Every structure is written in structure tokens, then in C-alpha cells.
Amino acid sequence: MKQTLSAEKSPLPRAFSSDNYSLSDIVEDLKDFDSWDLDDFDKQVIQWSDTQYFEQSEYQNKYFVIGSQVTPYRQLRQACMEIQSRYNALQKTTIQYKRCLNDIARTRMEIEHEEDEWDRTDKSYELELLLIDKTIWANKINQSKQELDGLMKIIKQRHDIDVNHPTELMDRISDHNILEEEEHKYWIARMAKQSALDLLTSGRIQSGNLESMLMMTPEDQVAVADLALTYSTALNRCIGGIKESAENRVDKMLDGRPPQMFDTTGVLTDYATNNIADRSIQSADKPQIAP
């Protein structure tokens, strides 16, 4: 018979902890199996981790998931695909969470009515597992929600999106005529980028990218080659300027010092701490030399 959830059916809080089976309980249960010595720091971090959810960062999604696509339309389409994926996960996880609440309520009732001592003990272990599952499902719910919020924020920040007219976005992504037109641009841009990387690293377009280019029309092949050469030349010029700036910076850092190995750890730490936060990436003509 299906039981009502009563008190278990409640709004989702931000985080849960399966403290019904606490770390101290685990340590005690493992005592006869293998002793486990934990200091206060260990205990606090482990117990804290039980309440956390670790979503993909907005930075990761913006630059390495959505930004992996080489045209604005493809980036927008990728963002919508990521939203669909997270939403589907949220749908399933929320149902799993509700189902877990139902199982908890049913198991508690069964424990109350169970007369056999062995079966009652077994049911109590089942309940402990369900309460741990409740924590897991809740954290997954919050993870999906957080990632959805981040993805929506990325879309709303785009200059080509009017947040007051969401149907414009929907129509644009679902229009197959626009898709075909944008796919043409995308594959030219993608093949050009891959070919440009070949030119930068080996000086020639590699066989795999050449083979793909030859599948395209002659006009598209010319477009890919032209864009690849333009892109690789621009990157070479920029890298050359940055390299010159870096050489000047290193010369000043090593000025007056005896021959020695370069302190890479110190330099990288200083850059990550100061450069990005205080001055971003300096242009080649305005380098900022660390003291």
C-alpha cells in the first residue's frame, strides 16, 4: 500500500547531511575491522564534504564548454544543449529524491511493525542507506540547479540576446534554415582553426585536416585556407610581441644575479596572484615588471 510522505515531504533545503549515520558511527563500526584514527581537522572536512555539491564552474562552462564552439551561433546552441542536459538530470534526480522520501517513510513504518529481530535490524540498515541516498540526491539536485543558473547567466550576458523576448532565442535555435546557414559558417571556421593550429605547431596543415578540407567545395577550401593563414599569422604576431615582453621582464628579474636555475614556482605563483587580479594580461607595449 502506498504511504503518504507526511513530514518527509518538504521543500528542498539548500544542503543535507546524512548525519543519521555519522562519521563517529562509522569509526566505531570499523573499530574491529581496522582502526581509523582521525584528528579534528579530518573529521570536520569529511563531515563538511557530506553537505556539499561540486558543480562545474561558470568559468569552465563559459570558456571550455560553450566557448569550445568557434562561432557565436554554435556557442548559443551548445549552451541550450547543456541546459537541456542539466534540466533532464534535474527532472530525474528530483523524482529519485521523492521516491527516496517515500521509501524512507515506508521503511520506518515497516520497522515499527516488524516483530522479527533480525528482519528489524536489516530494515534499520536499509533505512540508513536510504538516508544516505537522500543526501546524495539532494546534492545532485542542488548541483543541477546551480549549473542551470550559471548557464542561463552566460546566455543572458550575450549581446545578441534580448532577455525580454525569449521567443527570439527559441525561434533562432529551432529554425532549421538558420541552422543550415550557420553550420556552413561553423565548419569553415572550425576547419580554419584546426588548420591554423597545425600551421603554428608544425608549419603545415596535417593530413587529417587536409582530407577534411578536400571534402568541402573548392570555394570553401579557399575560405578555410585563407582564414587559417590569417588566424595563424595573427597569433604568431601576438605571441611574438608577448615573447618580447616576457624576455624583457625576465632580463630585469635576473639582472645582477649569478647564474642559476629560474624560480618557476615563484614566478607562476606571483603571476596567478597579481597579474590576473590587478593588471589582467599586459599588452606587449605596456609590460608591468614585477619588483
Backbone as CSV, one residue per row, in Angstrom:
resi,resn,N_x,N_y,N_z,CA_x,CA_y,CA_z,C_x,C_y,C_z
1,MET,0.844,-1.193,0.000,0.000,0.000,0.000,0.883,1.247,0.000
2,LYS,0.549,2.228,-0.811,1.335,3.435,-0.884,1.100,4.304,0.339
3,GLN,2.193,4.734,0.972,2.093,5.544,2.175,2.278,7.014,1.830
4,THR,1.591,7.881,2.535,1.791,9.314,2.353,3.123,9.704,2.969
5,LEU,3.715,10.759,2.430,5.034,11.136,2.870,5.023,11.950,4.155
6,SER,3.912,12.547,4.500,3.749,13.357,5.716,4.920,14.311,5.892
7,ALA,5.596,14.199,7.010,6.647,15.157,7.339,7.842,15.072,6.400
8,GLU,8.034,13.898,5.761,9.179,13.755,4.873,9.018,14.564,3.588
9,LYS,7.761,14.874,3.234,7.519,15.620,2.006,7.610,17.100,2.326
10,SER,8.780,17.681,2.088,9.030,19.060,2.464,9.808,19.758,1.369
11,PRO,9.811,21.103,1.367,10.595,21.828,0.371,12.070,21.444,0.458
12,LEU,12.742,21.520,-0.693,14.146,21.126,-0.725,15.007,22.190,-0.053
13,PRO,15.696,21.851,1.022,16.637,22.806,1.588,17.889,22.894,0.739
14,ARG,18.778,23.794,1.068,19.970,24.012,0.246,20.929,22.832,0.319
15,ALA,21.076,22.262,1.497,22.022,21.157,1.634,21.556,20.204,2.720
16,PHE,21.975,18.971,2.605,21.628,17.953,3.582,22.892,17.322,4.138
17,SER,22.728,16.598,5.216,23.825,15.801,5.737,23.269,14.483,6.226
18,SER,23.912,13.398,5.837,23.462,12.080,6.281,24.038,11.789,7.663
19,ASP,23.791,12.728,8.605,24.386,12.604,9.932,23.677,11.565,10.794
20,ASN,22.599,10.951,10.261,21.986,9.853,10.998,22.979,8.693,11.145
21,TYR,23.854,8.556,10.158,24.956,7.597,10.244,26.231,8.425,10.181
22,SER,26.635,8.930,11.304,27.683,9.940,11.375,29.067,9.327,11.225
23,LEU,30.044,10.216,11.112,31.428,9.774,10.997,31.865,9.018,12.251
24,SER,31.430,9.484,13.399,31.787,8.780,14.638,31.190,7.378,14.664
25,ASP,29.974,7.220,14.080,29.370,5.889,13.985,30.212,4.977,13.091
26,ILE,30.682,5.531,11.981,31.481,4.738,11.050,32.789,4.298,11.707
27,VAL,33.452,5.253,12.376,34.715,4.927,13.045,34.499,3.829,14.082
28,GLU,33.395,3.925,14.819,33.098,2.922,15.844,32.824,1.565,15.205
29,ASP,32.067,1.555,14.108,31.738,0.285,13.455,32.963,-0.365,12.817
30,LEU,33.948,0.462,12.434,35.146,-0.073,11.795,36.232,-0.464,12.804
31,LYS,35.958,-0.237,14.068,36.959,-0.460,15.101,37.498,-1.886,15.080
32,ASP,36.592,-2.842,14.929,37.008,-4.242,14.929,37.517,-4.704,13.562
33,PHE,37.248,-3.887,12.549,37.692,-4.223,11.196,39.109,-3.685,10.947
34,ASP,39.278,-2.392,11.182,40.580,-1.751,11.004,40.487,-0.373,11.636
35,SER,41.280,-0.098,12.619,41.184,1.172,13.338,41.452,2.339,12.396
36,TRP,40.742,3.425,12.636,40.846,4.600,11.771,40.989,5.818,12.669
37,ASP,42.190,6.361,12.718,42.468,7.497,13.591,42.326,8.794,12.806
38,LEU,41.427,9.652,13.261,41.184,10.933,12.605,41.364,12.048,13.616
39,ASP,42.046,13.137,13.182,42.114,14.291,14.061,40.913,15.190,13.795
40,ASP,40.805,16.289,14.530,39.639,17.173,14.404,39.526,17.762,13.002
41,PHE,40.659,18.091,12.404,40.637,18.643,11.049,40.039,17.637,10.074
42,ASP,40.507,16.386,10.133,39.989,15.331,9.253,38.475,15.203,9.395
43,LYS,38.021,15.152,10.637,36.599,14.947,10.900,35.750,16.085,10.350
44,GLN,36.211,17.307,10.591,35.417,18.456,10.146,35.333,18.533,8.632
45,VAL,36.446,18.263,7.950,36.438,18.332,6.488,35.577,17.225,5.892
46,ILE,35.703,16.014,6.408,34.917,14.889,5.889,33.427,15.139,6.092
47,GLN,33.056,15.578,7.280,31.639,15.825,7.559,31.106,17.008,6.758
48,TRP,31.938,18.025,6.568,31.526,19.164,5.737,31.282,18.741,4.297
49,SER,32.148,17.862,3.771,32.024,17.435,2.378,30.694,16.741,2.113
50,ASP,30.122,16.158,3.160,28.857,15.440,3.009,27.702,16.379,2.673
51,THR,27.871,17.674,2.962,26.794,18.636,2.732,26.989,19.425,1.438
52,GLN,28.074,19.163,0.731,28.431,19.998,-0.410,28.036,19.362,-1.747
53,TYR,27.948,20.207,-2.748,27.781,19.745,-4.127,28.786,20.519,-4.972
54,PHE,29.397,19.818,-5.920,30.515,20.380,-6.663,30.150,20.468,-8.143
55,GLU,29.569,21.599,-8.490,29.123,21.800,-9.861,30.265,22.299,-10.744
56,GLN,30.080,22.190,-12.068,31.035,22.807,-12.990,30.946,24.314,-12.819
57,SER,32.094,24.972,-12.825,32.109,26.416,-12.616,31.571,27.144,-13.845
58,GLU,31.094,28.362,-13.604,30.618,29.190,-14.709,31.763,29.480,-15.676
59,TYR,32.963,29.677,-15.136,34.136,29.944,-15.981,34.408,28.758,-16.909
60,GLN,34.363,27.552,-16.360,34.597,26.353,-17.162,33.555,26.232,-18.265
61,ASN,32.295,26.410,-17.912,31.233,26.298,-18.914,31.332,27.378,-19.982
62,LYS,31.687,28.592,-19.556,31.726,29.710,-20.498,32.842,29.569,-21.516
63,TYR,34.043,29.184,-21.047,35.203,29.213,-21.932,35.600,27.857,-22.499
64,PHE,35.280,26.769,-21.802,35.769,25.465,-22.253,34.659,24.497,-22.671
65,VAL,33.400,24.842,-22.384,32.282,24.020,-22.859,31.571,24.767,-23.983
66,ILE,30.993,25.906,-23.639,30.326,26.722,-24.661,31.369,27.367,-25.578
67,GLY,32.453,27.864,-24.978,33.483,28.534,-25.767,34.280,27.619,-26.666
68,SER,34.120,26.307,-26.515,34.831,25.380,-27.404,34.276,25.439,-28.826
69,GLN,33.069,25.954,-28.974,32.487,26.122,-30.302,33.004,27.423,-30.914
70,VAL,33.266,27.430,-32.213,34.022,28.528,-32.809,33.179,29.621,-33.456
71,THR,31.859,29.481,-33.458,31.018,30.552,-33.989,29.969,30.931,-32.943
72,PRO,29.516,32.188,-32.948,28.533,32.641,-31.945,27.260,31.796,-31.924
73,TYR,26.759,31.438,-33.101,25.530,30.637,-33.146,25.761,29.265,-32.528
74,ARG,26.883,28.636,-32.868,27.167,27.310,-32.317,27.352,27.376,-30.801
75,GLN,27.931,28.460,-30.297,28.091,28.632,-28.860,26.721,28.729,-28.179
76,LEU,25.822,29.488,-28.793,24.480,29.632,-28.238,23.734,28.305,-28.272
77,ARG,23.870,27.571,-29.365,23.230,26.268,-29.490,23.793,25.286,-28.466
78,GLN,25.115,25.331,-28.251,25.743,24.468,-27.260,25.237,24.785,-25.858
79,ALA,25.056,26.072,-25.572,24.523,26.468,-24.265,23.125,25.887,-24.061
80,CYS,22.300,25.926,-25.101,20.947,25.367,-24.997,20.996,23.852,-24.808
81,MET,21.937,23.190,-25.463,22.091,21.739,-25.294,22.533,21.401,-23.877
82,GLU,23.423,22.213,-23.312,23.865,21.992,-21.936,22.717,22.211,-20.956
83,ILE,21.886,23.211,-21.232,20.719,23.472,-20.385,19.757,22.284,-20.439
84,GLN,19.528,21.764,-21.633,18.657,20.596,-21.775,19.188,19.420,-20.966
85,SER,20.491,19.188,-21.044,21.101,18.076,-20.324,20.932,18.233,-18.818
86,ARG,21.212,19.431,-18.302,21.083,19.661,-16.856,19.621,19.582,-16.412
87,TYR,18.716,20.077,-17.251,17.295,20.046,-16.891,16.782,18.613,-16.837
88,ASN,17.194,17.805,-17.814,16.799,16.392,-17.794,17.336,15.692,-16.547
89,ALA,18.571,15.999,-16.180,19.153,15.425,-14.968,18.380,15.879,-13.732
90,LEU,17.981,17.150,-13.711,17.221,17.679,-12.576,15.853,17.002,-12.473
91,GLN,15.208,16.772,-13.607,13.914,16.075,-13.604,14.045,14.691,-12.966
92,LYS,15.012,13.919,-13.457,15.166,12.550,-12.968,15.595,12.521,-11.500
93,THR,16.507,13.420,-11.145,17.016,13.427,-9.778,15.939,13.829,-8.786
94,THR,15.093,14.776,-9.172,14.013,15.198,-8.283,13.037,14.056,-8.036
95,ILE,12.734,13.289,-9.083,11.861,12.121,-8.913,12.540,11.080,-8.027
96,GLN,13.837,10.867,-8.232,14.571,9.926,-7.384,14.545,10.379,-5.922
97,TYR,14.655,11.674,-5.708,14.611,12.205,-4.345,13.237,11.949,-3.714
98,LYS,12.177,12.236,-4.464,10.824,11.996,-3.934,10.591,10.510,-3.681
99,ARG,11.102,9.694,-4.570,10.967,8.246,-4.393,11.724,7.785,-3.147
100,CYS,12.877,8.377,-2.910,13.666,8.047,-1.731,12.911,8.428,-0.452
101,LEU,12.259,9.606,-0.454,11.456,10.011,0.700,10.337,9.007,0.971
102,ASN,9.724,8.540,-0.101,8.653,7.557,0.038,9.188,6.249,0.627
103,ASP,10.359,5.818,0.146,10.971,4.591,0.657,11.358,4.737,2.130
104,ILE,11.806,5.917,2.510,12.166,6.164,3.910,10.934,6.053,4.802
105,ALA,9.852,6.691,4.363,8.621,6.647,5.157,8.095,5.218,5.278
106,ARG,8.124,4.460,4.165,7.651,3.082,4.185,8.542,2.201,5.065
107,THR,9.846,2.375,4.968,10.778,1.552,5.755,10.624,1.825,7.245
108,ARG,10.429,3.087,7.616,10.223,3.408,9.029,8.958,2.740,9.563
109,MET,7.907,2.723,8.742,6.678,2.076,9.161,6.888,0.567,9.300
110,GLU,7.632,-0.013,8.346,7.887,-1.450,8.396,8.713,-1.828,9.630
111,ILE,9.650,-0.963,10.015,10.448,-1.226,11.214,9.559,-1.259,12.458
112,GLU,8.621,-0.317,12.515,7.720,-0.251,13.670,6.865,-1.503,13.802
113,HIS,6.494,-2.114,12.671,5.592,-3.261,12.699,6.331,-4.602,12.580
114,GLU,7.633,-4.564,12.416,8.395,-5.801,12.252,8.647,-6.451,13.612
115,GLU,8.237,-7.721,13.749,8.388,-8.432,15.019,9.675,-9.236,15.085
116,ASP,10.165,-9.672,13.928,11.389,-10.475,13.907,12.609,-9.561,14.121
117,GLU,13.435,-9.909,15.102,14.574,-9.054,15.462,15.565,-8.913,14.317
118,TRP,15.846,-10.037,13.619,16.815,-9.996,12.521,16.309,-9.135,11.364
119,ASP,15.051,-9.315,11.022,14.486,-8.519,9.933,14.414,-7.042,10.314
120,ARG,14.122,-6.758,11.577,14.057,-5.371,12.026,15.447,-4.719,11.925
121,THR,16.486,-5.470,12.304,17.848,-4.940,12.179,18.205,-4.705,10.721
122,ASP,17.833,-5.644,9.860,18.100,-5.489,8.440,17.387,-4.260,7.883
123,LYS,16.147,-4.039,8.326,15.387,-2.865,7.893,16.044,-1.568,8.374
124,SER,16.646,-1.621,9.548,17.304,-0.414,10.056,18.511,-0.056,9.199
125,TYR,19.231,-1.082,8.709,20.350,-0.819,7.805,19.838,-0.270,6.467
126,GLU,18.729,-0.820,6.010,18.121,-0.319,4.776,17.761,1.150,4.926
127,LEU,17.243,1.523,6.097,16.887,2.910,6.354,18.127,3.806,6.335
128,GLU,19.217,3.332,6.929,20.447,4.120,6.935,20.935,4.375,5.512
129,LEU,20.857,3.347,4.666,21.260,3.521,3.273,20.362,4.513,2.551
130,LEU,19.084,4.458,2.824,18.141,5.383,2.196,18.401,6.828,2.622
131,LEU,18.750,7.021,3.878,19.031,8.372,4.357,20.309,8.925,3.725
132,ILE,21.271,8.040,3.476,22.471,8.467,2.747,22.101,8.815,1.307
133,ASP,21.248,7.994,0.686,20.780,8.286,-0.677,20.066,9.629,-0.731
134,LYS,19.312,9.933,0.304,18.602,11.215,0.358,19.587,12.374,0.258
135,THR,20.706,12.262,0.962,21.733,13.293,0.895,22.324,13.386,-0.508
136,ILE,22.600,12.233,-1.100,23.202,12.211,-2.442,22.274,12.849,-3.466
137,TRP,20.999,12.458,-3.447,20.044,13.014,-4.409,19.873,14.515,-4.212
138,ALA,19.822,14.948,-2.949,19.659,16.377,-2.676,20.843,17.181,-3.197
139,ASN,22.059,16.661,-3.000,23.235,17.364,-3.504,23.246,17.410,-5.024
140,LYS,22.792,16.342,-5.670,22.725,16.339,-7.137,21.683,17.342,-7.635
141,ILE,20.581,17.470,-6.903,19.568,18.467,-7.258,20.169,19.864,-7.216
142,ASN,20.854,20.163,-6.121,21.448,21.488,-5.983,22.545,21.726,-7.006
143,GLN,23.284,20.677,-7.358,24.311,20.796,-8.387,23.695,21.163,-9.735
144,SER,22.635,20.471,-10.108,21.975,20.754,-11.391,21.390,22.159,-11.407
145,LYS,20.769,22.550,-10.307,20.197,23.896,-10.224,21.266,24.963,-10.376
146,GLN,22.398,24.765,-9.703,23.482,25.748,-9.762,24.052,25.853,-11.169
147,GLU,24.230,24.714,-11.836,24.764,24.739,-13.187,23.766,25.365,-14.163
148,LEU,22.483,25.099,-13.968,21.465,25.732,-14.807,21.482,27.248,-14.641
149,ASP,21.586,27.706,-13.405,21.655,29.150,-13.153,22.863,29.758,-13.860
150,GLY,24.015,29.079,-13.781,25.221,29.587,-14.431,25.102,29.631,-15.939
151,LEU,24.510,28.599,-16.527,24.335,28.563,-17.978,23.367,29.648,-18.444
152,MET,22.295,29.847,-17.695,21.360,30.908,-18.056,22.018,32.283,-17.959
153,LYS,22.871,32.458,-16.969,23.587,33.730,-16.813,24.490,33.990,-18.011
154,ILE,25.168,32.932,-18.490,26.041,33.076,-19.656,25.239,33.522,-20.874
155,ILE,24.077,32.924,-21.076,23.235,33.298,-22.216,22.762,34.739,-22.091
156,LYS,22.322,35.125,-20.906,21.784,36.478,-20.699,22.844,37.559,-20.884
157,GLN,24.113,37.204,-20.712,25.193,38.182,-20.854,25.562,38.438,-22.315
158,ARG,25.062,37.631,-23.215,25.407,37.802,-24.629,24.753,39.058,-25.194
159,HIS,25.491,39.753,-26.041,24.979,40.996,-26.618,23.862,40.758,-27.629
160,ASP,23.771,39.533,-28.164,22.747,39.248,-29.179,21.492,38.618,-28.584
161,ILE,21.334,38.676,-27.265,20.168,38.108,-26.606,19.364,39.210,-25.929
162,ASP,18.072,39.250,-26.228,17.148,40.173,-25.576,16.388,39.388,-24.507
163,VAL,16.716,39.632,-23.249,16.116,38.858,-22.160,14.615,39.119,-22.033
164,ASN,14.134,40.192,-22.650,12.702,40.498,-22.595,11.910,39.763,-23.670
165,HIS,12.611,39.117,-24.582,11.943,38.391,-25.666,12.584,37.011,-25.839
166,PRO,12.311,36.086,-24.930,12.914,34.743,-25.017,12.510,33.974,-26.263
167,THR,11.343,34.304,-26.837,10.903,33.575,-28.034,11.846,33.814,-29.215
168,GLU,12.542,34.961,-29.221,13.503,35.217,-30.296,14.631,34.187,-30.254
169,LEU,15.086,33.881,-29.060,16.125,32.854,-28.902,15.591,31.499,-29.343
170,MET,14.402,31.147,-28.898,13.825,29.842,-29.235,13.633,29.697,-30.742
171,ASP,13.115,30.743,-31.365,12.882,30.687,-32.818,14.206,30.564,-33.575
172,ARG,15.211,31.270,-33.095,16.516,31.271,-33.764,17.169,29.894,-33.706
173,ILE,17.092,29.242,-32.571,17.737,27.948,-32.417,16.956,26.838,-33.105
174,SER,15.637,26.950,-33.129,14.810,25.886,-33.705,14.594,26.023,-35.209
175,ASP,15.001,27.150,-35.810,14.825,27.374,-37.244,15.884,26.576,-38.021
176,HIS,15.454,25.576,-38.776,16.392,24.711,-39.491,17.089,25.431,-40.642
177,ASN,16.465,26.455,-41.190,17.118,27.225,-42.248,18.315,27.991,-41.691
178,ILE,18.130,28.579,-40.501,19.235,29.276,-39.844,20.325,28.271,-39.476
179,LEU,19.912,27.106,-38.996,20.875,26.071,-38.623,21.762,25.703,-39.794
180,GLU,21.180,25.460,-40.955,21.971,25.067,-42.117,22.942,26.170,-42.528
181,GLU,22.466,27.406,-42.502,23.319,28.538,-42.863,24.485,28.680,-41.878
182,GLU,24.170,28.553,-40.588,25.195,28.715,-39.560,26.166,27.528,-39.541
183,GLU,25.669,26.332,-39.891,26.551,25.175,-39.949,27.621,25.352,-41.024
184,HIS,27.249,25.988,-42.121,28.204,26.262,-43.183,29.337,27.136,-42.641
185,LYS,28.961,28.194,-41.927,29.963,29.093,-41.339,30.804,28.353,-40.301
186,TYR,30.119,27.527,-39.504,30.807,26.835,-38.419,31.918,25.930,-38.936
187,TRP,31.627,25.126,-39.960,32.621,24.171,-40.427,33.790,24.851,-41.124
188,ILE,33.534,25.968,-41.769,34.652,26.733,-42.329,35.529,27.264,-41.195
189,ALA,34.884,27.825,-40.172,35.631,28.385,-39.044,36.365,27.297,-38.268
190,ARG,35.705,26.165,-38.061,36.339,25.079,-37.307,37.541,24.507,-38.050
191,MET,37.364,24.239,-39.354,38.474,23.693,-40.126,39.626,24.694,-40.214
192,ALA,39.273,25.994,-40.268,40.313,27.024,-40.322,41.099,27.069,-39.017
193,LYS,40.400,26.965,-37.903,41.088,26.995,-36.604,42.002,25.790,-36.447
194,GLN,41.497,24.600,-36.793,42.319,23.396,-36.684,43.530,23.473,-37.607
195,SER,43.332,23.993,-38.802,44.440,24.118,-39.749,45.442,25.166,-39.276
196,ALA,44.939,26.240,-38.668,45.828,27.279,-38.133,46.708,26.722,-37.022
197,LEU,46.140,25.855,-36.186,46.929,25.233,-35.121,48.009,24.328,-35.705
198,ASP,47.670,23.643,-36.802,48.682,22.846,-37.500,49.826,23.739,-37.980
199,LEU,49.481,24.869,-38.591,50.491,25.784,-39.105,51.373,26.339,-37.988
200,LEU,50.767,26.602,-36.841,51.513,27.159,-35.713,52.456,26.136,-35.086
201,THR,52.038,24.872,-35.076,52.829,23.854,-34.376,53.791,23.093,-35.279
202,SER,53.416,22.918,-36.537,54.284,22.122,-37.425,54.664,22.846,-38.711
203,GLY,54.030,23.984,-38.982,54.357,24.732,-40.187,53.594,24.309,-41.425
204,ARG,52.774,23.276,-41.310,51.976,22.828,-42.455,50.678,22.206,-41.965
205,ILE,49.670,22.231,-42.815,48.385,21.622,-42.467,48.530,20.109,-42.540
206,GLN,48.142,19.425,-41.469,48.325,17.982,-41.376,47.305,17.231,-42.236
207,SER,47.611,15.955,-42.487,46.830,15.162,-43.445,45.364,15.026,-43.046
208,GLY,45.084,14.890,-41.739,43.695,14.727,-41.317,42.847,15.930,-41.656
209,ASN,43.372,17.128,-41.394,42.630,18.343,-41.713,42.594,18.596,-43.215
210,LEU,43.664,18.237,-43.901,43.644,18.372,-45.364,42.578,17.476,-45.987
211,GLU,42.487,16.261,-45.476,41.479,15.334,-46.002,40.074,15.885,-45.785
212,SER,39.835,16.452,-44.598,38.524,17.034,-44.316,38.253,18.234,-45.216
213,MET,39.261,19.064,-45.437,39.096,20.222,-46.320,38.707,19.799,-47.729
214,LEU,39.324,18.691,-48.211,39.054,18.252,-49.574,37.651,17.691,-49.752
215,MET,36.957,17.445,-48.656,35.552,17.032,-48.742,34.632,18.219,-48.995
216,MET,35.158,19.425,-48.821,34.352,20.634,-48.979,34.412,21.115,-50.426
217,THR,33.576,22.088,-50.750,33.600,22.651,-52.097,34.891,23.431,-52.300
218,PRO,35.311,23.625,-53.549,36.530,24.410,-53.801,36.481,25.799,-53.174
219,GLU,35.300,26.430,-53.242,35.172,27.765,-52.662,35.397,27.728,-51.155
220,ASP,34.851,26.701,-50.504,35.030,26.580,-49.053,36.473,26.232,-48.705
221,GLN,37.133,25.453,-49.555,38.542,25.135,-49.321,39.391,26.398,-49.322
222,VAL,39.133,27.282,-50.261,39.861,28.555,-50.324,39.577,29.383,-49.084
223,ALA,38.296,29.398,-48.667,37.922,30.179,-47.480,38.632,29.647,-46.240
224,VAL,38.710,28.323,-46.123,39.381,27.716,-44.973,40.864,28.056,-44.981
225,ALA,41.518,27.908,-46.130,42.948,28.185,-46.224,43.251,29.651,-45.919
226,ASP,42.447,30.542,-46.470,42.659,31.980,-46.243,42.487,32.326,-44.763
227,LEU,41.430,31.808,-44.151,41.179,32.105,-42.744,42.240,31.469,-41.845
228,ALA,42.670,30.258,-42.190,43.699,29.584,-41.403,45.004,30.374,-41.424
229,LEU,45.401,30.849,-42.586,46.631,31.626,-42.698,46.513,32.963,-41.971
230,THR,45.366,33.588,-42.081,45.148,34.860,-41.382,45.201,34.661,-39.866
231,TYR,44.530,33.613,-39.411,44.439,33.336,-37.970,45.813,32.974,-37.399
232,SER,46.550,32.100,-38.092,47.864,31.684,-37.602,48.851,32.843,-37.643
233,THR,48.767,33.687,-38.676,49.658,34.843,-38.764,49.387,35.823,-37.633
234,ALA,48.105,36.072,-37.355,47.741,36.977,-36.268,48.233,36.452,-34.923
235,LEU,48.061,35.143,-34.688,48.527,34.555,-33.428,50.045,34.626,-33.315
236,ASN,50.732,34.370,-34.430,52.190,34.451,-34.424,52.673,35.850,-34.065
237,ARG,52.027,36.854,-34.645,52.399,38.237,-34.352,52.164,38.546,-32.877
238,CYS,50.996,38.139,-32.360,50.665,38.413,-30.953,51.627,37.691,-30.012
239,ILE,51.886,36.414,-30.300,52.794,35.636,-29.451,54.202,36.222,-29.507
240,GLY,54.587,36.705,-30.676,55.912,37.320,-30.802,56.034,38.552,-29.923
241,GLY,54.985,39.372,-29.897,55.004,40.557,-29.055,55.046,40.206,-27.580
242,ILE,54.248,39.193,-27.192,54.238,38.750,-25.796,55.593,38.156,-25.425
243,LYS,56.194,37.403,-26.350,57.505,36.800,-26.101,58.562,37.882,-25.865
244,GLU,58.537,38.933,-26.673,59.494,40.023,-26.497,59.315,40.694,-25.138
245,SER,58.056,40.906,-24.749,57.772,41.498,-23.451,58.254,40.601,-22.321
246,ALA,58.021,39.271,-22.468,58.450,38.330,-21.434,59.968,38.298,-21.318
247,GLU,60.686,38.355,-22.458,62.142,38.350,-22.424,62.682,39.571,-21.697
248,ASN,62.066,40.733,-21.941,62.488,41.947,-21.247,62.241,41.831,-19.746
249,ARG,61.106,41.251,-19.391,60.768,41.097,-17.973,61.757,40.163,-17.280
250,VAL,62.059,39.041,-17.942,62.989,38.079,-17.350,64.392,38.683,-17.234
251,ASP,64.823,39.448,-18.236,66.144,40.086,-18.169,66.252,40.986,-16.944
252,LYS,65.196,41.726,-16.648,65.216,42.611,-15.484,65.161,41.821,-14.184
253,MET,64.424,40.714,-14.194,64.334,39.895,-12.986,65.678,39.242,-12.645
254,LEU,66.464,38.898,-13.680,67.731,38.208,-13.465,68.924,39.154,-13.438
255,ASP,68.667,40.424,-13.655,69.755,41.398,-13.702,70.538,41.417,-12.383
256,GLY,71.851,41.240,-12.473,72.704,41.295,-11.291,72.783,40.008,-10.503
257,ARG,72.069,38.985,-10.912,72.108,37.724,-10.182,73.137,36.780,-10.811
258,PRO,73.712,35.889,-9.999,74.652,34.914,-10.557,73.908,33.869,-11.379
259,PRO,74.625,33.104,-12.206,73.962,32.044,-12.986,73.217,31.082,-12.069
260,GLN,71.952,30.830,-12.394,71.131,29.955,-11.558,69.922,29.486,-12.344
261,MET,69.273,28.446,-11.828,68.034,27.979,-12.444,66.919,28.974,-12.147
262,PHE,65.975,29.051,-13.073,64.880,30.016,-12.927,63.881,29.522,-11.888
263,ASP,63.429,30.421,-11.034,62.463,30.080,-9.980,61.054,30.067,-10.577
264,THR,60.717,28.961,-11.258,59.423,28.898,-11.946,58.255,28.933,-10.972
265,THR,58.401,28.284,-9.816,57.299,28.246,-8.856,56.947,29.644,-8.385
266,GLY,57.969,30.419,-8.038,57.713,31.780,-7.563,57.084,32.649,-8.619
267,VAL,57.588,32.550,-9.853,57.063,33.382,-10.932,55.615,33.033,-11.237
268,LEU,55.303,31.740,-11.338,53.939,31.333,-11.652,52.972,31.735,-10.547
269,THR,53.402,31.585,-9.298,52.549,31.963,-8.175,52.280,33.458,-8.186
270,ASP,53.325,34.263,-8.425,53.166,35.709,-8.472,52.226,36.112,-9.600
271,TYR,52.380,35.472,-10.757,51.535,35.832,-11.898,50.075,35.535,-11.612
272,ALA,49.821,34.323,-11.093,48.440,33.928,-10.819,47.822,34.808,-9.741
273,THR,48.641,35.253,-8.781,48.126,36.054,-7.676,47.924,37.508,-8.064
274,ASN,48.897,38.073,-8.773,48.885,39.514,-9.012,48.450,39.920,-10.414
275,ASN,48.946,39.217,-11.427,48.723,39.685,-12.784,47.252,39.693,-13.160
276,ILE,46.583,38.597,-12.913,45.188,38.486,-13.334,44.299,39.417,-12.524
277,ALA,44.548,39.489,-11.201,43.683,40.279,-10.333,43.913,41.774,-10.497
278,ASP,45.177,42.186,-10.585,45.491,43.605,-10.538,45.680,44.268,-11.889
279,ARG,46.188,43.534,-12.859,46.510,44.200,-14.110,46.077,43.422,-15.335
280,SER,45.398,42.299,-15.136,44.992,41.429,-16.230,46.237,41.091,-17.043
281,ILE,46.076,40.765,-18.298,47.242,40.444,-19.124,47.728,41.724,-19.785
282,GLN,48.962,42.085,-19.543,49.502,43.330,-20.060,49.717,43.234,-21.560
283,SER,49.487,44.350,-22.242,49.788,44.375,-23.664,51.293,44.407,-23.852
284,ALA,51.746,44.017,-25.035,53.181,43.885,-25.279,53.896,45.231,-25.178
285,ASP,53.182,46.326,-25.476,53.851,47.631,-25.466,53.769,48.318,-24.093
286,LYS,53.054,47.681,-23.125,52.965,48.256,-21.793,53.187,47.174,-20.744
287,PRO,54.359,46.552,-20.746,54.590,45.490,-19.759,54.724,46.061,-18.363
288,GLN,54.278,45.299,-17.382,54.440,45.705,-15.995,55.409,44.736,-15.330
289,ILE,56.546,45.245,-14.933,57.610,44.407,-14.416,57.412,44.225,-12.917
290,ALA,57.448,42.959,-12.487,57.340,42.702,-11.061,58.591,43.200,-10.376
291,PRO,58.468,43.769,-9.154,59.640,44.259,-8.444,60.561,43.115,-8.061
